[in-house]
Amino acid sequence: MTGDLPWRKSSYSGSDGGDCVEVAHTATTVHVRDSKDQRGPVLSVPSNQWAAFIERLAR
């Protein structure tokens, strides 16, 4: 269950409750959710695909 994971809020999240995401890493998967709706849907992505996505964003 993803509720037991150590969620971490984006460093770009402000204290005003704006658009925020949280991520939680496991050995093989990265989970992403909306910090304003913690019981809502969770996007789960294999770690290697997440790394490729982040690398592409950095370009």
PyMOL Python script that loads the backbone (N, CA, C, O; Angstrom):
from pymol import cmd

cmd.read_pdbstr("""\
ATOM      1  N   MET A   1       0.841  -1.184   0.000  1.00  0.00           N
ATOM      2  CA  MET A   1       0.000   0.000   0.000  1.00  0.00           C
ATOM      3  C   MET A   1       0.887   1.248   0.000  1.00  0.00           C
ATOM      4  O   MET A   1       1.887   1.297   0.716  1.00  0.00           O
ATOM      5  N   THR A   2       0.532   2.233  -0.781  1.00  0.00           N
ATOM      6  CA  THR A   2       1.355   3.435  -0.920  1.00  0.00           C
ATOM      7  C   THR A   2       1.189   4.400   0.247  1.00  0.00           C
ATOM      8  O   THR A   2       1.995   5.320   0.384  1.00  0.00           O
ATOM      9  N   GLY A   3       0.190   4.228   1.082  1.00  0.00           N
ATOM     10  CA  GLY A   3      -0.005   5.107   2.226  1.00  0.00           C
ATOM     11  C   GLY A   3       1.083   4.975   3.271  1.00  0.00           C
ATOM     12  O   GLY A   3       1.316   5.901   4.049  1.00  0.00           O
ATOM     13  N   ASP A   4       1.752   3.832   3.296  1.00  0.00           N
ATOM     14  CA  ASP A   4       2.802   3.577   4.277  1.00  0.00           C
ATOM     15  C   ASP A   4       4.176   4.027   3.806  1.00  0.00           C
ATOM     16  O   ASP A   4       5.155   3.869   4.535  1.00  0.00           O
ATOM     17  N   LEU A   5       4.271   4.579   2.611  1.00  0.00           N
ATOM     18  CA  LEU A   5       5.556   4.984   2.060  1.00  0.00           C
ATOM     19  C   LEU A   5       6.018   6.314   2.642  1.00  0.00           C
ATOM     20  O   LEU A   5       5.199   7.116   3.089  1.00  0.00           O
ATOM     21  N   PRO A   6       7.334   6.553   2.637  1.00  0.00           N
ATOM     22  CA  PRO A   6       7.853   7.842   3.103  1.00  0.00           C
ATOM     23  C   PRO A   6       7.728   8.899   1.999  1.00  0.00           C
ATOM     24  O   PRO A   6       8.633   9.045   1.177  1.00  0.00           O
ATOM     25  N   TRP A   7       6.635   9.619   1.979  1.00  0.00           N
ATOM     26  CA  TRP A   7       6.369  10.625   0.952  1.00  0.00           C
ATOM     27  C   TRP A   7       7.194  11.875   1.203  1.00  0.00           C
ATOM     28  O   TRP A   7       7.406  12.277   2.347  1.00  0.00           O
ATOM     29  N   ARG A   8       7.654  12.479   0.124  1.00  0.00           N
ATOM     30  CA  ARG A   8       8.466  13.696   0.200  1.00  0.00           C
ATOM     31  C   ARG A   8       7.859  14.725  -0.744  1.00  0.00           C
ATOM     32  O   ARG A   8       7.627  14.437  -1.918  1.00  0.00           O
ATOM     33  N   LYS A   9       7.601  15.934  -0.225  1.00  0.00           N
ATOM     34  CA  LYS A   9       6.988  16.986  -1.035  1.00  0.00           C
ATOM     35  C   LYS A   9       8.045  17.674  -1.892  1.00  0.00           C
ATOM     36  O   LYS A   9       9.196  17.810  -1.478  1.00  0.00           O
ATOM     37  N   SER A  10       7.657  18.097  -3.060  1.00  0.00           N
ATOM     38  CA  SER A  10       8.545  18.813  -3.967  1.00  0.00           C
ATOM     39  C   SER A  10       9.104  20.061  -3.305  1.00  0.00           C
ATOM     40  O   SER A  10       8.397  20.751  -2.571  1.00  0.00           O
ATOM     41  N   SER A  11      10.357  20.345  -3.563  1.00  0.00           N
ATOM     42  CA  SER A  11      10.975  21.559  -3.023  1.00  0.00           C
ATOM     43  C   SER A  11      10.381  22.811  -3.664  1.00  0.00           C
ATOM     44  O   SER A  11      10.593  23.914  -3.160  1.00  0.00           O
ATOM     45  N   TYR A  12       9.648  22.666  -4.754  1.00  0.00           N
ATOM     46  CA  TYR A  12       9.001  23.805  -5.409  1.00  0.00           C
ATOM     47  C   TYR A  12       7.634  24.114  -4.817  1.00  0.00           C
ATOM     48  O   TYR A  12       6.999  25.096  -5.202  1.00  0.00           O
ATOM     49  N   SER A  13       7.178  23.290  -3.888  1.00  0.00           N
ATOM     50  CA  SER A  13       5.875  23.497  -3.273  1.00  0.00           C
ATOM     51  C   SER A  13       5.952  24.651  -2.287  1.00  0.00           C
ATOM     52  O   SER A  13       6.846  24.696  -1.443  1.00  0.00           O
ATOM     53  N   GLY A  14       5.027  25.568  -2.396  1.00  0.00           N
ATOM     54  CA  GLY A  14       4.996  26.705  -1.495  1.00  0.00           C
ATOM     55  C   GLY A  14       4.131  26.429  -0.285  1.00  0.00           C
ATOM     56  O   GLY A  14       3.421  25.424  -0.237  1.00  0.00           O
ATOM     57  N   SER A  15       4.186  27.299   0.675  1.00  0.00           N
ATOM     58  CA  SER A  15       3.387  27.132   1.886  1.00  0.00           C
ATOM     59  C   SER A  15       1.952  27.597   1.688  1.00  0.00           C
ATOM     60  O   SER A  15       1.128  27.440   2.589  1.00  0.00           O
ATOM     61  N   ASP A  16       1.633  28.167   0.523  1.00  0.00           N
ATOM     62  CA  ASP A  16       0.285  28.683   0.268  1.00  0.00           C
ATOM     63  C   ASP A  16      -0.680  27.619  -0.228  1.00  0.00           C
ATOM     64  O   ASP A  16      -1.829  27.935  -0.537  1.00  0.00           O
ATOM     65  N   GLY A  17      -0.238  26.345  -0.314  1.00  0.00           N
ATOM     66  CA  GLY A  17      -1.123  25.271  -0.744  1.00  0.00           C
ATOM     67  C   GLY A  17      -1.354  25.229  -2.236  1.00  0.00           C
ATOM     68  O   GLY A  17      -2.379  24.719  -2.687  1.00  0.00           O
ATOM     69  N   GLY A  18      -0.426  25.753  -3.011  1.00  0.00           N
ATOM     70  CA  GLY A  18      -0.550  25.741  -4.465  1.00  0.00           C
ATOM     71  C   GLY A  18      -0.364  24.351  -5.047  1.00  0.00           C
ATOM     72  O   GLY A  18      -0.484  23.347  -4.344  1.00  0.00           O
ATOM     73  N   ASP A  19      -0.073  24.307  -6.323  1.00  0.00           N
ATOM     74  CA  ASP A  19       0.119  23.034  -7.005  1.00  0.00           C
ATOM     75  C   ASP A  19       1.350  22.328  -6.442  1.00  0.00           C
ATOM     76  O   ASP A  19       2.459  22.858  -6.504  1.00  0.00           O
ATOM     77  N   CYS A  20       1.151  21.143  -5.900  1.00  0.00           N
ATOM     78  CA  CYS A  20       2.237  20.422  -5.251  1.00  0.00           C
ATOM     79  C   CYS A  20       2.192  18.944  -5.627  1.00  0.00           C
ATOM     80  O   CYS A  20       1.122  18.375  -5.844  1.00  0.00           O
ATOM     81  N   VAL A  21       3.346  18.351  -5.696  1.00  0.00           N
ATOM     82  CA  VAL A  21       3.434  16.908  -5.881  1.00  0.00           C
ATOM     83  C   VAL A  21       4.312  16.336  -4.780  1.00  0.00           C
ATOM     84  O   VAL A  21       5.173  17.020  -4.226  1.00  0.00           O
ATOM     85  N   GLU A  22       4.074  15.066  -4.478  1.00  0.00           N
ATOM     86  CA  GLU A  22       4.892  14.326  -3.537  1.00  0.00           C
ATOM     87  C   GLU A  22       5.366  13.069  -4.241  1.00  0.00           C
ATOM     88  O   GLU A  22       4.667  12.525  -5.096  1.00  0.00           O
ATOM     89  N   VAL A  23       6.547  12.611  -3.882  1.00  0.00           N
ATOM     90  CA  VAL A  23       7.080  11.371  -4.436  1.00  0.00           C
ATOM     91  C   VAL A  23       7.509  10.458  -3.302  1.00  0.00           C
ATOM     92  O   VAL A  23       7.878  10.917  -2.221  1.00  0.00           O
ATOM     93  N   ALA A  24       7.455   9.170  -3.562  1.00  0.00           N
ATOM     94  CA  ALA A  24       7.943   8.157  -2.629  1.00  0.00           C
ATOM     95  C   ALA A  24       8.680   7.116  -3.464  1.00  0.00           C
ATOM     96  O   ALA A  24       8.171   6.643  -4.480  1.00  0.00           O
ATOM     97  N   HIS A  25       9.882   6.767  -3.021  1.00  0.00           N
ATOM     98  CA  HIS A  25      10.711   5.810  -3.745  1.00  0.00           C
ATOM     99  C   HIS A  25      10.714   4.464  -3.022  1.00  0.00           C
ATOM    100  O   HIS A  25      10.760   4.402  -1.793  1.00  0.00           O
ATOM    101  N   THR A  26      10.663   3.399  -3.805  1.00  0.00           N
ATOM    102  CA  THR A  26      10.954   2.059  -3.301  1.00  0.00           C
ATOM    103  C   THR A  26      12.136   1.558  -4.111  1.00  0.00           C
ATOM    104  O   THR A  26      12.674   2.300  -4.933  1.00  0.00           O
ATOM    105  N   ALA A  27      12.545   0.337  -3.903  1.00  0.00           N
ATOM    106  CA  ALA A  27      13.710  -0.196  -4.608  1.00  0.00           C
ATOM    107  C   ALA A  27      13.513  -0.227  -6.121  1.00  0.00           C
ATOM    108  O   ALA A  27      14.478  -0.084  -6.872  1.00  0.00           O
ATOM    109  N   THR A  28      12.291  -0.411  -6.571  1.00  0.00           N
ATOM    110  CA  THR A  28      12.052  -0.578  -8.009  1.00  0.00           C
ATOM    111  C   THR A  28      11.062   0.406  -8.612  1.00  0.00           C
ATOM    112  O   THR A  28      10.889   0.435  -9.831  1.00  0.00           O
ATOM    113  N   THR A  29      10.405   1.219  -7.776  1.00  0.00           N
ATOM    114  CA  THR A  29       9.309   2.047  -8.260  1.00  0.00           C
ATOM    115  C   THR A  29       9.351   3.437  -7.630  1.00  0.00           C
ATOM    116  O   THR A  29       9.765   3.606  -6.483  1.00  0.00           O
ATOM    117  N   VAL A  30       8.912   4.430  -8.410  1.00  0.00           N
ATOM    118  CA  VAL A  30       8.707   5.779  -7.892  1.00  0.00           C
ATOM    119  C   VAL A  30       7.207   6.050  -7.969  1.00  0.00           C
ATOM    120  O   VAL A  30       6.584   5.857  -9.013  1.00  0.00           O
ATOM    121  N   HIS A  31       6.636   6.496  -6.857  1.00  0.00           N
ATOM    122  CA  HIS A  31       5.209   6.793  -6.769  1.00  0.00           C
ATOM    123  C   HIS A  31       5.055   8.309  -6.691  1.00  0.00           C
ATOM    124  O   HIS A  31       5.810   8.983  -5.991  1.00  0.00           O
ATOM    125  N   VAL A  32       4.073   8.834  -7.412  1.00  0.00           N
ATOM    126  CA  VAL A  32       3.838  10.275  -7.467  1.00  0.00           C
ATOM    127  C   VAL A  32       2.359  10.533  -7.162  1.00  0.00           C
ATOM    128  O   VAL A  32       1.478   9.836  -7.666  1.00  0.00           O
ATOM    129  N   ARG A  33       2.106  11.544  -6.330  1.00  0.00           N
ATOM    130  CA  ARG A  33       0.716  11.889  -6.015  1.00  0.00           C
ATOM    131  C   ARG A  33       0.588  13.397  -5.811  1.00  0.00           C
ATOM    132  O   ARG A  33       1.583  14.103  -5.647  1.00  0.00           O
ATOM    133  N   ASP A  34      -0.640  13.867  -5.824  1.00  0.00           N
ATOM    134  CA  ASP A  34      -0.977  15.262  -5.552  1.00  0.00           C
ATOM    135  C   ASP A  34      -0.987  15.438  -4.038  1.00  0.00           C
ATOM    136  O   ASP A  34      -1.745  14.759  -3.345  1.00  0.00           O
ATOM    137  N   SER A  35      -0.170  16.325  -3.523  1.00  0.00           N
ATOM    138  CA  SER A  35      -0.083  16.494  -2.069  1.00  0.00           C
ATOM    139  C   SER A  35      -1.373  17.056  -1.468  1.00  0.00           C
ATOM    140  O   SER A  35      -1.601  16.920  -0.266  1.00  0.00           O
ATOM    141  N   LYS A  36      -2.207  17.678  -2.281  1.00  0.00           N
ATOM    142  CA  LYS A  36      -3.474  18.218  -1.787  1.00  0.00           C
ATOM    143  C   LYS A  36      -4.556  17.141  -1.706  1.00  0.00           C
ATOM    144  O   LYS A  36      -5.593  17.354  -1.077  1.00  0.00           O
ATOM    145  N   ASP A  37      -4.325  15.990  -2.334  1.00  0.00           N
ATOM    146  CA  ASP A  37      -5.293  14.886  -2.356  1.00  0.00           C
ATOM    147  C   ASP A  37      -4.546  13.588  -2.072  1.00  0.00           C
ATOM    148  O   ASP A  37      -4.420  12.732  -2.948  1.00  0.00           O
ATOM    149  N   GLN A  38      -4.054  13.448  -0.849  1.00  0.00           N
ATOM    150  CA  GLN A  38      -3.197  12.319  -0.500  1.00  0.00           C
ATOM    151  C   GLN A  38      -3.902  10.972  -0.569  1.00  0.00           C
ATOM    152  O   GLN A  38      -3.232   9.940  -0.610  1.00  0.00           O
ATOM    153  N   ARG A  39      -5.201  10.947  -0.583  1.00  0.00           N
ATOM    154  CA  ARG A  39      -5.943   9.689  -0.708  1.00  0.00           C
ATOM    155  C   ARG A  39      -6.375   9.436  -2.150  1.00  0.00           C
ATOM    156  O   ARG A  39      -7.032   8.440  -2.452  1.00  0.00           O
ATOM    157  N   GLY A  40      -5.993  10.353  -3.025  1.00  0.00           N
ATOM    158  CA  GLY A  40      -6.363  10.242  -4.433  1.00  0.00           C
ATOM    159  C   GLY A  40      -5.459   9.276  -5.188  1.00  0.00           C
ATOM    160  O   GLY A  40      -4.717   8.503  -4.582  1.00  0.00           O
ATOM    161  N   PRO A  41      -5.528   9.325  -6.499  1.00  0.00           N
ATOM    162  CA  PRO A  41      -4.757   8.402  -7.328  1.00  0.00           C
ATOM    163  C   PRO A  41      -3.250   8.615  -7.187  1.00  0.00           C
ATOM    164  O   PRO A  41      -2.776   9.713  -6.894  1.00  0.00           O
ATOM    165  N   VAL A  42      -2.523   7.529  -7.405  1.00  0.00           N
ATOM    166  CA  VAL A  42      -1.064   7.533  -7.350  1.00  0.00           C
ATOM    167  C   VAL A  42      -0.544   7.008  -8.672  1.00  0.00           C
ATOM    168  O   VAL A  42      -0.980   5.960  -9.150  1.00  0.00           O
ATOM    169  N   LEU A  43       0.387   7.736  -9.260  1.00  0.00           N
ATOM    170  CA  LEU A  43       1.064   7.294 -10.472  1.00  0.00           C
ATOM    171  C   LEU A  43       2.309   6.522 -10.039  1.00  0.00           C
ATOM    172  O   LEU A  43       3.147   7.063  -9.318  1.00  0.00           O
ATOM    173  N   SER A  44       2.439   5.275 -10.467  1.00  0.00           N
ATOM    174  CA  SER A  44       3.590   4.454 -10.122  1.00  0.00           C
ATOM    175  C   SER A  44       4.385   4.150 -11.386  1.00  0.00           C
ATOM    176  O   SER A  44       3.839   3.660 -12.374  1.00  0.00           O
ATOM    177  N   VAL A  45       5.693   4.451 -11.341  1.00  0.00           N
ATOM    178  CA  VAL A  45       6.556   4.344 -12.511  1.00  0.00           C
ATOM    179  C   VAL A  45       7.809   3.542 -12.128  1.00  0.00           C
ATOM    180  O   VAL A  45       8.372   3.769 -11.058  1.00  0.00           O
ATOM    181  N   PRO A  46       8.253   2.612 -12.980  1.00  0.00           N
ATOM    182  CA  PRO A  46       9.510   1.919 -12.694  1.00  0.00           C
ATOM    183  C   PRO A  46      10.656   2.928 -12.514  1.00  0.00           C
ATOM    184  O   PRO A  46      10.729   3.928 -13.229  1.00  0.00           O
ATOM    185  N   SER A  47      11.528   2.658 -11.572  1.00  0.00           N
ATOM    186  CA  SER A  47      12.614   3.589 -11.232  1.00  0.00           C
ATOM    187  C   SER A  47      13.465   3.972 -12.430  1.00  0.00           C
ATOM    188  O   SER A  47      13.851   5.133 -12.564  1.00  0.00           O
ATOM    189  N   ASN A  48      13.764   3.023 -13.301  1.00  0.00           N
ATOM    190  CA  ASN A  48      14.606   3.346 -14.455  1.00  0.00           C
ATOM    191  C   ASN A  48      13.896   4.277 -15.431  1.00  0.00           C
ATOM    192  O   ASN A  48      14.543   5.118 -16.055  1.00  0.00           O
ATOM    193  N   GLN A  49      12.594   4.145 -15.574  1.00  0.00           N
ATOM    194  CA  GLN A  49      11.844   5.048 -16.440  1.00  0.00           C
ATOM    195  C   GLN A  49      11.732   6.438 -15.808  1.00  0.00           C
ATOM    196  O   GLN A  49      11.771   7.444 -16.516  1.00  0.00           O
ATOM    197  N   TRP A  50      11.594   6.497 -14.496  1.00  0.00           N
ATOM    198  CA  TRP A  50      11.555   7.784 -13.800  1.00  0.00           C
ATOM    199  C   TRP A  50      12.883   8.514 -13.995  1.00  0.00           C
ATOM    200  O   TRP A  50      12.902   9.713 -14.269  1.00  0.00           O
ATOM    201  N   ALA A  51      13.989   7.790 -13.854  1.00  0.00           N
ATOM    202  CA  ALA A  51      15.314   8.392 -14.026  1.00  0.00           C
ATOM    203  C   ALA A  51      15.477   8.947 -15.436  1.00  0.00           C
ATOM    204  O   ALA A  51      16.027  10.034 -15.616  1.00  0.00           O
ATOM    205  N   ALA A  52      15.002   8.209 -16.433  1.00  0.00           N
ATOM    206  CA  ALA A  52      15.075   8.696 -17.814  1.00  0.00           C
ATOM    207  C   ALA A  52      14.208   9.935 -18.006  1.00  0.00           C
ATOM    208  O   ALA A  52      14.600  10.856 -18.722  1.00  0.00           O
ATOM    209  N   PHE A  53      13.047   9.970 -17.383  1.00  0.00           N
ATOM    210  CA  PHE A  53      12.153  11.130 -17.455  1.00  0.00           C
ATOM    211  C   PHE A  53      12.821  12.359 -16.847  1.00  0.00           C
ATOM    212  O   PHE A  53      12.807  13.430 -17.455  1.00  0.00           O
ATOM    213  N   ILE A  54      13.400  12.226 -15.668  1.00  0.00           N
ATOM    214  CA  ILE A  54      14.066  13.339 -15.000  1.00  0.00           C
ATOM    215  C   ILE A  54      15.280  13.804 -15.801  1.00  0.00           C
ATOM    216  O   ILE A  54      15.539  15.002 -15.904  1.00  0.00           O
ATOM    217  N   GLU A  55      16.014  12.861 -16.360  1.00  0.00           N
ATOM    218  CA  GLU A  55      17.172  13.222 -17.185  1.00  0.00           C
ATOM    219  C   GLU A  55      16.727  14.042 -18.386  1.00  0.00           C
ATOM    220  O   GLU A  55      17.381  15.022 -18.743  1.00  0.00           O
ATOM    221  N   ARG A  56      15.638  13.658 -19.002  1.00  0.00           N
ATOM    222  CA  ARG A  56      15.110  14.380 -20.170  1.00  0.00           C
ATOM    223  C   ARG A  56      14.660  15.788 -19.782  1.00  0.00           C
ATOM    224  O   ARG A  56      14.872  16.738 -20.536  1.00  0.00           O
ATOM    225  N   LEU A  57      14.047  15.924 -18.619  1.00  0.00           N
ATOM    226  CA  LEU A  57      13.620  17.242 -18.140  1.00  0.00           C
ATOM    227  C   LEU A  57      14.798  18.174 -17.906  1.00  0.00           C
ATOM    228  O   LEU A  57      14.699  19.382 -18.125  1.00  0.00           O
ATOM    229  N   ALA A  58      15.897  17.614 -17.466  1.00  0.00           N
ATOM    230  CA  ALA A  58      17.083  18.422 -17.134  1.00  0.00           C
ATOM    231  C   ALA A  58      17.750  19.001 -18.379  1.00  0.00           C
ATOM    232  O   ALA A  58      18.560  19.921 -18.267  1.00  0.00           O
ATOM    233  N   ARG A  59      17.432  18.490 -19.536  1.00  0.00           N
ATOM    234  CA  ARG A  59      18.070  18.969 -20.769  1.00  0.00           C
ATOM    235  C   ARG A  59      17.559  20.309 -21.209  1.00  0.00           C
ATOM    236  O   ARG A  59      18.005  20.835 -22.229  1.00  0.00           O
TER     237      ARG A  59
END
""", "prot")
cmd.dss("prot")
cmd.show_as("cartoon", "prot")
cmd.util.cbc("prot")
cmd.orient("prot")
